[in-house]
Amino acid sequence: MIDNVQWDVDDPNTLRADIRAGQDGRSVFFRVNQRSEENPSADRIETSEVAQIVFEGGNNGGNGNDGTGGTGGGSAAPKVKSSRTYTKWKFRPAAEAGDGPAIVAGGVLRTST
């Protein structure tokens, strides 16, 4: 469960939240560093977003800094990941969409540590 979300409409590129799953005191910081957009045709948009994700506290998946591999209850060093999200959007006229969606999107998320 995510709790205590901090996000500002005037700075939409950053988000901070506490993760209460397991009550291990973990938090996450998410920052978008780069965006791009292309319009290959009038009814299509292709977007890309590069972000940095920092997990702090808890055992961060068993990478504890207490020498026990995260099982001894010690807090882990921050874990930093980067992600890139590619999304392709297609806008369909109401007559073409029928009962379906007017906007169709497909995306790919790639992360690295």
DSSP file (Angstrom, degrees, kcal/mol; ACC not computed):
  #  RESIDUE AA STRUCTURE BP1 BP2  ACC     N-H-->O    O-->H-N    N-H-->O    O-->H-N    TCO  KAPPA ALPHA  PHI   PSI    X-CA   Y-CA   Z-CA
    1    1 A M              0   0    0      0, 0.0    19,-3.5     0, 0.0    20,-0.5   0.000 360.0 360.0 360.0 139.4    0.0    0.0    0.0
    2    2 A I  E     +A   19   0A   0     17,-0.2     2,-0.3    18,-0.1    17,-0.2  -0.832 360.0 173.9 -98.7 134.9    1.2    3.5   -0.8
    3    3 A D  E     +A   18   0A   0     15,-3.1    15,-3.0    -2,-0.4     0, 0.0  -0.901  50.4  26.4-136.4 160.2    0.8    6.1    1.9
    4    4 A N  E    S-     0   0A   0     -2,-0.3     2,-0.3    13,-0.2    -1,-0.2   0.924  71.7-166.7  53.7  56.5    1.8    9.8    2.4
    5    5 A V  E     -     0   0A   0     12,-0.2     2,-0.5    -3,-0.1    12,-0.2  -0.599   6.7-163.2 -77.7 130.4    2.1   10.8   -1.2
    6    6 A Q  E     +A   16   0A   0     10,-3.5    10,-2.0    -2,-0.3     2,-0.3  -0.957  25.4 147.4-118.4 112.5    3.8   14.1   -1.9
    7    7 A W  E     -A   15   0A   0     -2,-0.5     2,-0.5     8,-0.2     8,-0.1  -0.994  29.6-154.2-146.5 138.3    3.2   15.6   -5.3
    8    8 A D  E >   -A   11   0A   0      3,-0.6     3,-1.8     6,-0.5     6,-0.2  -0.964  13.7-147.6-120.8 124.4    3.0   19.2   -6.4
    9    9 A V  T 3  S+     0   0    0     -2,-0.5    -1,-0.1     1,-0.3     4,-0.0   0.783 103.2  57.1 -59.8 -26.9    1.0   20.2   -9.5
   10   10 A D  T 3  S+     0   0    0      1,-0.3    -1,-0.3     2,-0.1     3,-0.1   0.627 117.7  32.7 -79.7 -12.9    3.6   23.0  -10.0
   11   11 A D  E X  S+A    8   0A   0     -3,-1.8     3,-1.4     3,-0.1    -3,-0.6  -0.562  71.9 164.7-136.9  69.7    6.4   20.5  -10.1
   12   12 A P  E 3   +     0   0A   0      0, 0.0    -3,-0.1     0, 0.0    -2,-0.1   0.530  61.5  77.5 -71.9  -4.2    4.8   17.4  -11.7
   13   13 A N  E 3  S+     0   0A   0     18,-0.1    19,-2.7    -5,-0.1     2,-0.4   0.591  90.1  59.5 -81.5  -9.6    8.1   15.7  -12.5
   14   14 A T  E <   + B   0  31A   0     -3,-1.4    -6,-0.5    -6,-0.2     2,-0.3  -0.932  54.1 173.3-125.3 146.5    8.7   14.5   -8.9
   15   15 A L  E     -AB   7  30A   0     15,-2.2    15,-3.2    -2,-0.4     2,-0.4  -0.987   6.9-170.8-146.5 137.8    6.7   12.3   -6.5
   16   16 A R  E     +AB   6  29A   0    -10,-2.0   -10,-3.5    -2,-0.3     2,-0.3  -0.990  16.0 161.4-129.0 139.6    7.6   10.9   -3.1
   17   17 A A  E     - B   0  28A   0     11,-2.3    11,-3.0    -2,-0.4     2,-0.4  -0.990  35.2-119.1-153.8 157.2    5.6    8.3   -1.2
   18   18 A D  E     -AB   3  27A   0    -15,-3.0   -15,-3.1    -2,-0.3     2,-0.6  -0.819  21.8-144.5 -97.0 140.4    5.9    5.8    1.7
   19   19 A I  E     -AB   2  26A   0      7,-2.9     7,-0.7    -2,-0.4   -17,-0.2  -0.928  15.3-176.7-106.6 116.9    5.4    2.1    0.9
   20   20 A R    >   +     0   0    0    -19,-3.5     3,-2.5    -2,-0.6     2,-0.2   0.431  35.9 129.7 -96.5   1.3    3.6    0.4    3.8
   21   21 A A  G >  S-     0   0    0    -20,-0.5     3,-0.8     1,-0.3     5,-0.2  -0.390  91.4  -0.9 -58.1 120.4    3.7   -3.2    2.4
   22   22 A G  G 3  S-     0   0    0      1,-0.2    -1,-0.3    -2,-0.2    -2,-0.1   0.433 107.5-102.9  77.6  -1.6    5.1   -5.3    5.2
   23   23 A Q  G <  S+     0   0    0     -3,-2.5    -1,-0.2     1,-0.1    -2,-0.1   0.839  78.5 140.4  55.4  37.1    5.4   -2.2    7.4
   24   24 A D    <   -     0   0    0     -3,-0.8    34,-0.8    -5,-0.2    -1,-0.1   0.356  69.1-113.0 -95.8   8.5    9.2   -2.1    6.8
   25   25 A G        +     0   0    0     -6,-0.2    33,-0.2     1,-0.2     2,-0.2   0.752  57.6 160.6  75.8  24.9    9.4    1.7    6.5
   26   26 A R  E     -B   19   0A   0     -7,-0.7    -7,-2.9    31,-0.2     2,-0.3  -0.493  16.7-171.4 -79.6 149.4   10.3    1.9    2.8
   27   27 A S  E     -BC  18  56A   0     29,-2.6    29,-2.7    -9,-0.3     2,-0.4  -0.947   9.1-147.7-134.7 160.0    9.8    5.0    0.7
   28   28 A V  E     -BC  17  55A   0    -11,-3.0   -11,-2.3    -2,-0.3     2,-0.4  -0.983   4.5-164.2-130.8 140.4   10.1    5.8   -3.0
   29   29 A F  E     -BC  16  54A   0     25,-2.3    25,-2.8    -2,-0.4     2,-0.4  -0.995  11.3-171.0-122.6 126.4   11.2    8.9   -4.8
   30   30 A F  E     +BC  15  53A   0    -15,-3.2   -15,-2.2    -2,-0.4     2,-0.4  -0.976   6.2 176.6-123.5 125.8   10.3    9.2   -8.5
   31   31 A R  E     -BC  14  52A   0     21,-2.5    21,-2.8    -2,-0.4     2,-0.5  -0.986  23.9-141.9-134.3 125.6   11.7   11.9  -10.8
   32   32 A V  E     + C   0  51A   0    -19,-2.7    19,-0.3    -2,-0.4     3,-0.1  -0.748  21.4 177.4 -81.7 124.2   11.1   12.3  -14.6
   33   33 A N  E     +     0   0A   0     17,-2.8     2,-0.3    -2,-0.5    18,-0.2   0.686  61.1  14.6-100.6 -24.3   14.4   13.6  -16.0
   34   34 A Q  E     - C   0  50A   0     16,-1.6    16,-2.7     2,-0.0     2,-0.3  -0.992  56.3-174.7-156.8 141.7   13.6   13.7  -19.8
   35   35 A R  E     - C   0  49A   0     -2,-0.3     2,-0.3    14,-0.2    14,-0.2  -0.978   3.8-178.9-135.4 150.5   10.6   13.6  -22.1
   36   36 A S  E     - C   0  48A   0     12,-2.1    12,-2.0    -2,-0.3     2,-0.3  -0.986   5.1-166.9-144.7 157.2   10.1   13.5  -25.8
   37   37 A E  E     - C   0  47A   0     -2,-0.3     2,-0.3    10,-0.2    10,-0.2  -0.995   2.6-174.3-146.0 136.1    7.2   13.5  -28.2
   38   38 A E  E     - C   0  46A   0      8,-2.6     8,-2.8    -2,-0.3     3,-0.1  -0.964  14.9-153.4-128.6 148.4    6.9   12.8  -31.9
   39   39 A N  E     +     0   0A   0     -2,-0.3     6,-0.2     6,-0.2     3,-0.0  -0.785  16.7 173.3-120.6  85.3    3.9   13.0  -34.2
   40   40 A P  E    S-     0   0A   0      0, 0.0     2,-0.3     0, 0.0    -1,-0.1   0.755  73.5  -1.2 -67.2 -23.2    4.4   10.5  -37.1
   41   41 A S  E >  S- C   0  44A   0      3,-0.7     3,-1.6    -3,-0.1    -3,-0.0  -0.957  83.7 -93.2-155.8 171.5    0.9   11.2  -38.4
   42   42 A A  T 3  S+     0   0    0     -2,-0.3    -1,-0.0     1,-0.3     0, 0.0   0.777 123.9  41.4 -62.4 -27.5   -2.2   13.3  -37.5
   43   43 A D  T 3  S+     0   0    0     47,-0.1    48,-2.6    -4,-0.0     2,-0.4   0.252 108.7  69.6-105.7  13.5   -3.8   10.5  -35.5
   44   44 A R  E <   -CD  41  90A   0     -3,-1.6    -3,-0.7    46,-0.2     2,-0.4  -0.980  48.7-177.4-135.4 144.9   -0.7    9.2  -33.7
   45   45 A I  E     - D   0  89A   0     44,-1.9    44,-3.3    -2,-0.4     2,-0.5  -0.997   9.1-161.2-134.8 137.6    1.7   10.4  -31.0
   46   46 A E  E     -CD  38  88A   0     -8,-2.8    -8,-2.6    -2,-0.4     2,-0.3  -0.986  16.1-175.3-119.2 126.4    4.8    8.6  -29.8
   47   47 A T  E     -CD  37  87A   0     40,-2.9    40,-2.5    -2,-0.5     2,-0.3  -0.857  12.1-167.2-122.8 156.3    6.2    9.5  -26.4
   48   48 A S  E     -CD  36  86A   0    -12,-2.0   -12,-2.1    -2,-0.3     2,-0.4  -0.997   3.6-172.1-140.3 140.5    9.2    8.6  -24.3
   49   49 A E  E     -CD  35  85A   0     36,-1.8    36,-2.5    -2,-0.3     2,-0.5  -0.999   7.5-160.6-135.6 131.8   10.0    9.3  -20.6
   50   50 A V  E     +CD  34  84A   0    -16,-2.7   -17,-2.8    -2,-0.4   -16,-1.6  -0.953  21.8 174.7-111.3 130.0   13.2    8.7  -18.7
   51   51 A A  E     -CD  32  83A   0     32,-2.7    32,-2.6    -2,-0.5     2,-0.4  -0.936  28.1-137.7-136.0 156.3   12.9    8.6  -14.9
   52   52 A Q  E     -CD  31  82A   0    -21,-2.8   -21,-2.5    -2,-0.3     2,-0.5  -0.950  19.1-165.3-110.9 134.2   15.0    7.9  -11.8
   53   53 A I  E     -CD  30  81A   0     28,-3.1    28,-3.0    -2,-0.4     2,-0.5  -0.985   2.5-169.7-123.9 124.8   13.5    5.8   -9.0
   54   54 A V  E     -CD  29  80A   0    -25,-2.8   -25,-2.3    -2,-0.5     2,-0.5  -0.966   4.0-163.8-119.6 122.1   15.1    5.7   -5.6
   55   55 A F  E     -CD  28  79A   0     24,-2.9    24,-2.7    -2,-0.5     2,-0.3  -0.899  14.5-176.5-102.3 129.9   13.9    3.2   -2.9
   56   56 A E  E     +C   27   0A   0    -29,-2.7   -29,-2.6    -2,-0.5    21,-0.1  -0.933  40.1  10.4-127.3 150.7   15.0    4.0    0.6
   57   57 A G  S    S+     0   0    0     19,-0.6     3,-0.5    -2,-0.3   -31,-0.2  -0.147  87.1  64.4  80.6-176.6   14.6    2.2    3.9
   58   58 A G  S    S-     0   0    0    -34,-0.8    18,-2.1     1,-0.2    -1,-0.2  -0.151 109.0 -64.0  58.2-155.7   13.3   -1.4    4.6
   59   59 A N    >>  -     0   0    0     16,-0.2     4,-2.3    -3,-0.1     3,-0.8   0.376  57.4-136.4-108.2   3.8   15.5   -4.2    3.2
   60   60 A N  T 34 S-     0   0    0     -3,-0.5    -2,-0.1     1,-0.3    -5,-0.0   0.851  75.6 -41.8  46.7  44.7   15.0   -3.2   -0.5
   61   61 A G  T 34 S-     0   0    0      1,-0.2    -1,-0.3     9,-0.1    -3,-0.0   0.782 117.2 -44.9  78.5  27.1   14.4   -6.8   -1.5
   62   62 A G  T <4 S+     0   0    0     -3,-0.8    -2,-0.2     8,-0.2    -1,-0.2   0.740 102.5 119.5  91.9  23.3   17.1   -8.5    0.6
   63   63 A N     <  +     0   0    0     -4,-2.3    14,-0.5     7,-0.2     7,-0.2  -0.232  39.7 164.9-111.4  43.8   20.1   -6.1    0.0
   64   64 A G  B     -F   76   0B   0     12,-0.2     3,-0.5     1,-0.1     5,-0.4  -0.184  39.1-141.7 -62.7 150.7   20.6   -5.1    3.6
   65   65 A N  S    S+     0   0    0     10,-0.8    -1,-0.1     1,-0.2    11,-0.1   0.192  84.9  88.2 -97.0  16.6   23.7   -3.4    4.7
   66   66 A D  S    S-     0   0    0      8,-0.1    -1,-0.2     0, 0.0    -2,-0.1   0.316 106.2-107.4 -97.2  10.1   23.9   -5.3    8.0
   67   67 A G  S    S+     0   0    0     -3,-0.5    -2,-0.1     1,-0.1    -3,-0.0   0.498 101.1  94.5  82.8   2.5   25.8   -8.2    6.5
   68   68 A T  S >  S-     0   0    0      6,-0.0     3,-0.9     0, 0.0    -3,-0.1   0.301 100.6-107.8-109.7   8.7   22.8  -10.6    6.6
   69   69 A G  T 3  S-     0   0    0     -5,-0.4    -4,-0.1     1,-0.2   -10,-0.0   0.729  77.1 -56.4  72.6  19.4   21.6  -10.1    3.1
   70   70 A G  T 3  S+     0   0    0     -7,-0.2     3,-0.4     5,-0.1    -1,-0.2   0.441 120.4 101.1  93.9  -0.4   18.6   -8.1    4.3
   71   71 A T    <   +     0   0    0     -3,-0.9    -2,-0.1     1,-0.2   -12,-0.0   0.565  65.0  70.9 -94.9  -8.2   17.2  -10.8    6.7
   72   72 A G  S    S-     0   0    0      2,-0.1    -1,-0.2     1,-0.0     3,-0.1   0.342 110.6-106.0 -93.2   8.2   18.6   -9.3    9.9
   73   73 A G  S    S+     0   0    0     -3,-0.4     2,-0.1     1,-0.3   -15,-0.1   0.452  73.2 139.6  87.0  -0.8   16.2   -6.3   10.1
   74   74 A G        -     0   0    0      1,-0.1     2,-0.3   -15,-0.1    -1,-0.3  -0.408  57.3-107.2 -77.0 156.6   18.9   -3.8    9.1
   75   75 A S        -     0   0    0    -11,-0.1   -10,-0.8    -3,-0.1   -16,-0.2  -0.628  34.0-130.5 -83.9 139.5   18.1   -0.9    6.8
   76   76 A A  B     -F   64   0B   0    -18,-2.1   -19,-0.6    -2,-0.3   -12,-0.2  -0.466  23.3 -99.2 -87.0 158.3   19.5   -1.1    3.3
   77   77 A A        -     0   0    0    -14,-0.5    -1,-0.1     1,-0.1   -14,-0.1  -0.395  61.8 -76.9 -64.9 154.0   21.4    1.5    1.4
   78   78 A P        -     0   0    0      0, 0.0     2,-0.5     0, 0.0   -22,-0.2  -0.235  44.5-140.7 -55.0 143.2   19.2    3.4   -1.1
   79   79 A K  E     -D   55   0A   0    -24,-2.7   -24,-2.9    -3,-0.1     2,-0.5  -0.948  16.6-160.8-110.6 121.1   18.5    1.4   -4.3
   80   80 A V  E     +D   54   0A   0     -2,-0.5     2,-0.3   -26,-0.2   -26,-0.2  -0.875  13.2 172.6-109.6 131.4   18.5    3.5   -7.5
   81   81 A K  E     -D   53   0A   0    -28,-3.0   -28,-3.1    -2,-0.5     2,-0.4  -0.923  18.2-148.2-128.9 156.8   16.9    2.5  -10.7
   82   82 A S  E     -DE  52 112A   0     30,-2.6    30,-2.4    -2,-0.3     2,-0.3  -0.941  15.6-168.9-121.1 151.5   16.3    4.2  -14.0
   83   83 A S  E     -DE  51 111A   0    -32,-2.6   -32,-2.7    -2,-0.4     2,-0.4  -0.979  13.2-161.1-138.4 151.2   13.4    3.6  -16.3
   84   84 A R  E     -DE  50 110A   0     26,-2.5    26,-2.6    -2,-0.3     2,-0.5  -0.997  10.8-162.9-130.8 128.0   12.4    4.5  -19.8
   85   85 A T  E     -DE  49 109A   0    -36,-2.5   -36,-1.8    -2,-0.4     2,-0.5  -0.953   1.7-167.0-114.6 123.9    8.8    4.3  -20.9
   86   86 A Y  E     -DE  48 108A   0     22,-2.8    22,-2.6    -2,-0.5     2,-0.4  -0.932  11.6-179.6-106.6 130.8    7.9    4.3  -24.6
   87   87 A T  E     -DE  47 107A   0    -40,-2.5   -40,-2.9    -2,-0.5     2,-0.5  -0.998  16.0-159.8-134.3 135.8    4.2    4.8  -25.4
   88   88 A K  E     -DE  46 106A   0     18,-2.7    18,-1.8    -2,-0.4     2,-0.4  -0.967  13.9-164.4-113.3 126.6    2.4    4.9  -28.8
   89   89 A W  E     -DE  45 105A   0    -44,-3.3   -44,-1.9    -2,-0.5     2,-0.4  -0.893   6.2-170.1-112.7 137.7   -1.0    6.6  -28.9
   90   90 A K  E     -DE  44 104A   0     14,-2.8    14,-2.8    -2,-0.4     2,-0.5  -0.997  10.2-151.9-128.9 128.9   -3.6    6.3  -31.6
   91   91 A F  E     - E   0 103A   0    -48,-2.6    12,-0.2    -2,-0.4    11,-0.1  -0.872  13.2-162.5-101.4 126.4   -6.7    8.5  -31.8
   92   92 A R        -     0   0    0     10,-3.7    -2,-0.0    -2,-0.5     5,-0.0  -0.894  22.1-114.5-111.9 137.2   -9.7    7.0  -33.5
   93   93 A P    >>  -     0   0    0      0, 0.0     4,-2.7     0, 0.0     3,-0.6  -0.320  33.6-110.6 -61.8 151.9  -12.7    9.0  -34.8
   94   94 A A  H 3> S+     0   0    0      1,-0.3     4,-2.1     2,-0.2     6,-0.1   0.857 118.9  54.7 -54.6 -38.8  -16.0    8.2  -32.9
   95   95 A A  H 34 S+     0   0    0      1,-0.2    -1,-0.3     2,-0.2    -3,-0.0   0.876 112.9  42.3 -64.6 -36.6  -17.4    6.4  -36.0
   96   96 A E  H <4 S+     0   0    0     -3,-0.6    -2,-0.2     1,-0.2    -1,-0.2   0.871 114.0  51.3 -75.8 -38.0  -14.3    4.1  -36.2
   97   97 A A  H >< S+     0   0    0     -4,-2.7     3,-2.6     1,-0.2    -2,-0.2   0.828  77.8 171.4 -71.0 -32.1  -14.2    3.5  -32.4
   98   98 A G  T 3< S-     0   0    0     -4,-2.1    -1,-0.2     1,-0.3    -2,-0.1  -0.394  76.3 -15.2  58.0-126.3  -17.9    2.5  -32.1
   99   99 A D  T 3  S+     0   0    0     -2,-0.1    -1,-0.3     2,-0.0     3,-0.1   0.489 126.0  88.3 -84.6  -3.9  -18.4    1.2  -28.6
  100  100 A G  S <  S-     0   0    0     -3,-2.6     2,-0.1     1,-0.2    -3,-0.1  -0.171  92.9 -65.5 -86.6-176.7  -14.6    0.9  -28.1
  101  101 A P        -     0   0    0      0, 0.0    -1,-0.2     0, 0.0     3,-0.1  -0.380  28.0-146.5 -72.2 146.8  -12.1    3.5  -26.9
  102  102 A A  S    S+     0   0    0      1,-0.2   -10,-3.7    -3,-0.1     2,-0.5   0.718  91.5  48.4 -81.2 -23.1  -11.4    6.6  -28.9
  103  103 A I  E     -E   91   0A   0    -12,-0.2     2,-0.4    -6,-0.0   -12,-0.2  -0.981  69.9-172.7-121.4 124.9   -7.8    6.6  -27.7
  104  104 A V  E     +E   90   0A   0    -14,-2.8   -14,-2.8    -2,-0.5     2,-0.3  -0.954   8.6 179.5-116.8 135.4   -5.7    3.4  -27.9
  105  105 A A  E     -E   89   0A   0     -2,-0.4     2,-0.4   -16,-0.2   -16,-0.2  -0.979  14.1-172.4-137.7 148.6   -2.2    3.2  -26.4
  106  106 A G  E     -E   88   0A   0    -18,-1.8   -18,-2.7    -2,-0.3     2,-0.3  -0.996  15.5-174.0-136.7 140.6    0.5    0.6  -26.0
  107  107 A G  E     -E   87   0A   0     -2,-0.4     2,-0.4   -20,-0.2   -20,-0.2  -0.935  19.4-153.2-139.3 160.0    3.6    1.0  -23.9
  108  108 A V  E     -E   86   0A   0    -22,-2.6   -22,-2.8    -2,-0.3     2,-0.5  -0.999  12.0-160.3-130.5 131.9    6.9   -0.6  -23.0
  109  109 A L  E     -E   85   0A   0     -2,-0.4     2,-0.4   -24,-0.2   -24,-0.2  -0.959   7.1-174.0-114.9 127.9    8.8    0.0  -19.8
  110  110 A R  E     -E   84   0A   0    -26,-2.6   -26,-2.5    -2,-0.5     2,-0.3  -0.983   5.6-175.1-121.3 129.9   12.5   -0.8  -19.4
  111  111 A T  E     +E   83   0A   0     -2,-0.4     2,-0.3   -28,-0.2   -28,-0.2  -0.890   4.8 179.9-122.1 154.4   14.3   -0.5  -16.1
  112  112 A S  E      E   82   0A   0    -30,-2.4   -30,-2.6    -2,-0.3    -2,-0.0  -0.978 360.0 360.0-146.6 158.9   17.9   -0.9  -15.1
  113  113 A T              0   0    0     -2,-0.3   -33,-0.2   -32,-0.2   -30,-0.1   0.384 360.0 360.0-108.4 360.0   19.9   -0.7  -11.9
